[in-house]
Amino acid sequence: MNNRNSSNHKSSYLCDMITTPKTSYYSEVESYYNEDAGLGFESRADGNRSLERIRDDFREITVRYPFTRALEIGCGPGFDVHWFAKRFPERHFTAVDISASMVALAQARLDKDHLTNARVLKSDERQLAGFFGKGSFDLVYVYFGALNTVENLDFAASEIKALLTPGGIAVVTFVNRWYLRELFVQLVKLNFKTAFARLGKVWGGYSVTRHLPSHCYAPSRIKAAFKDFKLMERKGYSVFYPPWYNDHKIRSHPEKADRLWEIDQKIQHSPFWAAGEYTLFVFQA
């Protein structure tokens, strides 16, 4: 199909939906995030200091690389596409999310500031190269583990490669399979099911009451999926620094949290870099 990411697209295109095949797996993921949007996901995330700090670091790493046309996969309520579009008004941004409710939140966020250099569409990763055309973007970014919810990581990596121009950059983040701090904490509490939940073939997500079909990946598995890319850099998060769901610890002890953040920075060249809550990789097509 024709590339629709040109600079003259305005609001009439912003609510498009990319048609994707219906499967029980993706329908369940979509339903989960539609419900999440109605349960106050946006307000909870907006006030989470741990998320803010990690998100800022994701962005800082991303903007080191030159780009003019960017695609965000799994935009949620649009925190990042809004930030990028506002900061770089001369560049062009497209964001997709599997949840219609999240797309509506993201679009409202863009509309509030009249950001016409960005658009949001409802889609998962499966049809993106066919819809936009090969080589349509020079940056693809995926924050906070949206690729953990794809059914086939190898296919998702190949789709991202097709979307990128030669030399284009992919900044991808994942919920880590080997989060050692949480594993040990839950073992001490005798919560064995929670301790080993990430190690199973299917991970149910963070909620204790709702199931999210997803998968946690070790760095070796991620590198294997992106084997056709050049690895530019990698980083681990919340190795010692509190994870986002322990944000109350940051609020209660901000100075301690700062020290733990600094420790995380210092161990990035050690094997412990891959023992945290999230991992980030920068790949070049």
N, C-alpha and C positions, 0 to 999 in steps of 0.2 A: 504494500500500500504506500501511498505518497507520504513523505515526511511532512508532518503538520506542526513542526516546531519552529516555524518562521517568526520573525519579529513583528509581523503585522497582525497576528492573532490577538483579538480582544476578547471581551467578556462573553461573546456569543458562543465561544468554543470551550469555555471554562468548565462546564458541567457535563461534558461528553463522557460516555461510558464505553470502554473497550470491551467488546464481547469476548467472553472467555467460556470454555466448556464448564458445565456444572458437574461437580463431583462431590461426593459426600464429605471428603476431606476438606476441600476448600469452602464448601457450604458451612461446615462447622466452624472453621476459622472466621469466616465472614460474620456468622451469627454471634460469635464470642465478642468480636470487636464492635459490632453494632450495639450489643448490650452494654459493653464497657463504656461506650460513648454516653449512654444514658445514665450510667452510674457515677458520673462525675469525674471521669478519667482526666478531662482537661484541667479542672481546678486542682485535682490532687497533684498532677504532674507540674503544674505551673508554680506551686509553692514549695516544691521539694528541692532543698538546697543541694543535696547530694547529686540529684539528677542535673541540676543547673551547672554544677562544677564539671561534671563529666561531659555534659553536652557542650559546654564552652571549650573544653579541650578537644573534643571531636571536631568542632568548627575550626579551631586554631590550626589543627593539623591539615584540614581540608583546604583552607585558603592559602596554604603554602604553594599549592600547585596551580598553574595558570589554567583558566577555563573561560569559556564564553557561553556555553550551552550545557545546562546541568539537568539531570534527572534524579529525583528522589524516589526511591521505592519504599513503600510503607511509611507514608508521611504522618499518619495519625491525625491529630487536630491541627497540624500545620505550623508548629513552632519553628521548625527549621526552614521550610520553604519561605515563610514570611520573613525570617531574619535575613536570609540570603537575598531575597528580592528587594528588601528595603536597603540593605547595605550596598548592593551592586545594581543600581537602577538601569545601568547600560547593558546588563547581561540578561539572559533569558532562562527561565526556570520552569520545569514541568514536574509535577508531583503526582504520584498514584498511590492509592490505598485500596485494599480489598473491601473495606467497609464503607457503604454509602453514608452512614452517619458520620464517620470520621471525615469523609470528603466534604460533607456539608459544613462541618466545623472549620476545616482548613480553608474552604472557600470564603466563609464569613470573615475569617481573620484577614484574608487578603483584601476582601472588599472594603473592610472597615478603613483601611489605609489607602484604598484606591491604587493598589499595586497591579498595574496592567502588564508588567513584564513577567508574570507568573500565572500558571493555570493548574488546575487540579482535575484529575480524572479518576474514575472508579475502575480499578483493574488489579489483577495480581500479576506475577512476573511472566506468565506463560506466553502471552501474545504481544509483548512489547516490541520486539524487533520487527515482527510482521506489521504492526500498526505504524510505528514511527519510521521504519526503514533502517537499514544497516548504516552504522557510522553517523547517527543523528546527534550524538552528544560527545562532548570531550570530558565530561565528568558524570559519573554515576555515584551517588552516595546512599548508604543504607545505615541508619543509626538505630541503636538499641534493639538489635537482634531481629529485625523483620525477616531476615533470611532463615532464622530458626523455624519459621512456620511454613516454609515452602516444602512441597512434597518430595522434590528431587533437587538436591543442592548442586549436583553436577550439571544438570540442565540449566538451573538458574545462572550458574557461572558462565555457561556458554552463551546464554541469552544476553548477559551483561557484556560479554566480549563482542558480540555482534552489534550491540547498541553503540559501542564506543568507536571513535575515530582511532586510527593507528597512533599509538602513543598516548591515548586517552587514559584517564585515571579513574580507578574504582576505589572508593573508601568504604569498606564494609566492616560492620561490627557484629559480634555474636555473643549470645549468652553462652558462657564457657561450660564445657562438660566437667572439667576438673576444678571446681571451686572449693579448694581445700579448707578454707576457713569455715564455710558453712557446713561442709561435711563433718568436720570435727565437732563443731558446736552442736549439731543435731545428734551426733553419736553420744556426746556427753549427756544430752537431755533424754537419751534413749528413744529418740524419734527416728527409728531405723528406716522407715519408709521414706521420710523426707530427706534423710541423709544421703540415700542412694538413688533418689528420684531422677537425677540428671544422667545417671549412668545407664538407664534403660533405653530400649530402642525408641520408645515414644515418651516424651516428657509432657506432663500435663499443665505446665505453666505455673505461675506463682500463686494463683488463687487456690484456696483449700476447698472451695465450694463449687467451682466451675472448672471444667476440663478444656484445655486448649491443646489441640493436636499440634505437636511441635517436636523438635529434636535439638539436643545440645551437642555441640561439636568441639572436639579437641583441635588445637592448632594444626596438627598433622593432617587431619581430615580436611580442614579448610584449605590448606596448601595444595592438597591433592586435587580438590575440586577446581582450584584456580591454577592448575599446572601450566596452562597456556599463557599465563601472565608473568610478568617480572615482579617479584616482591621488592617494594621500595622501602617499606618500614612496617613495624608491628609494635603494638603496645598492649599492656594489660592494665586493667582497672579494678579497684576495690580488692586488692590483694590483702592489704591491711586496712585501708580506708573503708569506712562503713558503706555497705551497699545501699541502694536507694530505699529499700524497704526498712532500713534502720536509720532513717533520716532524723529521728528523734535524738539519736546519740550525737549528731552533729549540732543540733540546736542546744543540747544540754552541755556539751563540752567542745565548743568550736576550736579552742586552742589545741586540744588533743587531736581533733580531726585534721587540723592543719599539719601537725607533726606526722600523722599517719599518711597523709597525702604525699608529703615529702619523702617518706620512706618508700612509698610506691614508686616515686620517680627514680630513686637511687637504685632500685633493684631491677630496672628494666633490662640491664645487660647480664642478668643472672638467670638461671633456670626458673626462678620463682616468678618471673614476669607473667607466666602462663597459668598461674594458680589463682587468679582472681575471678570476680563476677562476670566481667566482660573482657573480650579481646577485640582489638582493632587491627585491621590490615589495610595497607595501601598497596594496590596492585596497578601495574601499568600494562595496558593492552599492547 
